[in-house]
Structures are given as structure tokens and as C-alpha cells.
């Protein structure tokens, strides 16, 4: 699912490690996030992946030769080194790490690494003995001292049959490291730079006994997309999530929880923040007693035990209460199955939050757990109906609206202990 945002470009240097076979998957993952990718393939890397494959995935020519006349008419190694926002050496073999540390420039990869003024990230992949060798340790320390970001390798089975640290991290982990790099850069100058955002997402599970719980059908997709969108604009995001089958977004502080009470405690511990977005589908009630052992059914005629429910904490209302710790902007979500506008308006007034994002989650819409959403945004200025769109696109639009609101309401003008309902 692609995202829109600031232009981001990665020059991927692929060296001679068997882990080079993972490069095409990494390219696919980066491109899906809107990252432009070009490749430099070393002679060793070409033993494991072909230029044709890389060109088909990136849509750009693959550079392989320092002395290519076509490239060198434009001083190809210099042009490539200036093109990228980030030079990603992946996989970084022990040989290439050593040449980088020594400042050698005897092929295209090492020459452009010496010529670039862009940030460099290296992802090592090698045999465990090579990774643990004093020479490699020294080279890695040298590169880190020069400002190169060196990812720690994964631990596991090697192609050579040995086990230990030295494996290339999974492409998803490398993608997240790259996205986190771009988010850190946005935090210095993005529209949400310096803004702290708290987001709750997913369902809550309210235990009945050690194996049973009350829950709802929330997938967490919308909340996670909002967390990613805010981070992409430079915000420092804390995501408090109930149990979901989603990977935490890159570059956010992630806190997993299970029950509404746990979510409430984590949300309050994250304060102070500038913005709170309560996208979680928090259970309204929980059992007043949790059995210590699994409740057993004695026989087919046994009567089920009574289930007495008590109210859960109202996280949105508590965050919205007038207080020195109240966020400047508090946004709630209202998932409704009927009379969406009326119920959402009532919730907005009752909770005291600034905005309510209301959506129809009746089964016919497919929004609950699906990839699209259609919302009405209720503020003091009225109601705005948004067209149905991908949840990622909706998250991006909401994040931009938040940035615009904060720009119009500087911190000094906000009544932090009373709320604006704006």
C-alpha cells in the first residue's frame, strides 16, 4: 500500500554476499512506500542477482562499472553519489566494509562511497566468524565513528551451515530502518516537527478467564496508518495498541497492551503530548471478576455462569478533561452502525474532545477490518463529509489537517487546560 509524502531516494549498493538474493524484496518494499531506488551492483553481487532483475524492479538502469563510457561522460560515480538522500549498502560484505573503512576507491561502489556527501547506512551480512573477527569489529567501529549507520546483523542459521550473528536482517526490518531514517530527517523540518502525538489503536481484550475474553472486530489498520502518517510528517509518535495482527509502523514508540485499563494507564503515562488521537475501539465494559482458572462446562445441561459487566475507563473523555496536561488537540473516533451523524455529534458533546471522526462500520460497508474508510469529521466549525478512500490516504489527510490546525493555533494561544473544541 503506497504512501504519498516528501520525495525520498535511496541508492542501494549490493555487494558480494549470498544475502544479495534478498535485495529484490527490499526494493519492492521500499518502492511500495514511495521511495525511489537506484542500484549499484558490484561484481560479487552480480553472482547472486542480475542487473535485469534490479532494473525491472527499480525502473532505472543499474550501475555496475566505474569505467563505463556512458556513465563517465557525466562522471557517473559523482552523479550517483549526489542523487541519493541515503546510500544504503545492503548487503555489506566484510570485504566492502573493510574497503570503506580504509577509504579505498578501486571500483564503482567504493568510489561513490568515498565521493558521496549523503548519509550512509550499511547492513552487514557475512559468516559468524568473519563478523566476530577483530578486523571486522575495528572496521565497523571506524565507520560508526565517521557517522555511518551500521545495522546490527541478525542471529540465526547461515548458508554455510553455521549459526550465530552475521545474517542479513529481514527485508522488512531493513525497510523500517530506512523509513525511520527519513522520519528522523523530517523531525528536523517536517510540518509536524517537534510535535508529540499520542495515538491509541486496535481493540481491547477484556479477560473472562485465562483463555477467554470479550473483544471487538477492530483491526487497528486505521490507527496504525495514522501513526505512520504523523511520523512521516516529522511527529514524535507514541502508539499504544491493543492486540492486532499488524507490524508496528517504522519510527514510532510502540507500546503493546491488552485491556482498556492497561491502555488507559499507558496513554496517561505518555503525557504530556501536543495531540492525542484516540482511534482505538476500546471496550465499553469488562467483567467485574476474572476467574483464575478456565471456567468449565460441567455437562450439556449446565447453566452458564452469570457475566456481570462494569464500565471501563473512558480514555477519550479523560484526555479531554480541562487540565494542565490536556493535549492541545484531542481527536476521537466514533464507529457507528446506524444514525452515524447523530450518534457522533452526541459523542463529541459528551466527551469534550475537539474533533470526532465518525465512520459507518455496519457490515455492508466493509470498513471494519477492511482497507477503506469513509468518515465525517465533526468540529466546532461544523461537519465535513470525506469521500470513501484508502485508510492510508485518509490517515495522510488527517495528519495534514492536524499540522494545519496546529499552525493556526500556536501553543501560546491555546487554552491547554480547557480545550478548544475547534
C-alpha positions, 0 to 999 in steps of 0.5 A: 500500500503506497504512501504519498509524502516528501520525495525520498531516494535511496541508492542501494549498493549490493555487494558480494554476499549470498544475502544479495538474493534478498535485495529484490524484496527490499526494493519492492518494499521500499518502492511500495512506500514511495521511495525511489531506488537506484542500484549499484551492483558490484561484481560479487553481487552480480553472482547472486542477482542480475542487473535485469532483475534490479532494473525491472524492479527499480525502473532505472538502469543499474550501475555496475562499472566505474569505467563505463563510457556512458556513465563517465561522460557525466562522471557517473560515480559523482552523479550517483553519489549526489542523487541519493538522500541515503546510500544504503549498502545492503548487503555489506560484505566484510570485504566492502566494509573493510574497503570503506573503512580504509577509504579505498576507491578501486571500483564503482561502489567504493568510489561513490562511497568515498565521493558521496556527501549523503548519509550512509547506512550499511547492513552487514551480512557475512559468516559468524566468524568473519563478523566476530573477527577483530578486523571486522569489529575495528572496521565497523567501529571506524565507520560508526565513528565517521557517522555511518549507520551500521545495522546490527546483523541478525542471529540465526542459521547461515548458508554455510551451515553455521549459526550465530550473528552475521545474517542479513536482517529481514527485508522488512526490518531493513525497510523500517530502518530506512523509513525511520531514517527519513522520519528522523530527517523530517523531525528536523523540518517536517510540518509536524516537527517537534510535535508529540502525538499520542495515538491509541489503536486496535481493540481491547481484550477484556479477560473472562478467564485465562483463555477467554475474553470479550473483544471487538472486530477492530483491526487497528489498520486505521490507527496504525496508518495514522501513526505512520502518517504523523511520523512521516510528517516529522511527529514524535509518535507514541502508539499504544495498541491493543492486540492486532495482527499488524507490524508496528509502523517504522519510527514510532514508540510502540507500546503493546497492551491488552485491556482498556485499563492497561491502555488507559494507564499507558496513554496517561503515562505518555503525557504530556503530548501536543495531540492525542488521537484516540482511534482505538475501539476500546471496550465499553465494559469488562467483567467485574471478576476474572476467574483464575482458572478456565471456567468449565462446562460441567455437562450439556445441561449446565447453566452458564455462569452469570457475566456481570459487566462494569464500565471501563475507563473512558480514555477519550473523555479523560484526555479531554478533561480541562487540565494542565496536561490536556493535549492541545488537540484531542481527536476521537473516533466514533464507529457507528452502525446506524444514525452515524451523524447523530450518534457522533455529534452526541459523542463529541458533546459528551466527551469534550474532545475537539474533533470526532471522526465518525465512520459507518462500520455496519457490515455492508460497508466493509470498513471494519477490518477492511482497507477503506474508510469513509468518515465525517469529521465533526468540529466546532466549525461544523461537519465535513463529509470525506469521500470513501478512500484508502485508510492510508490516504485518509490517515495522510489527510488527517495528519495534514489537517492536524499540522494545519490546525496546529499552525493556526493555533500556536501553543501560546494561544491555546487554552491547554487546560480547557480545550478548544473544541475547534 
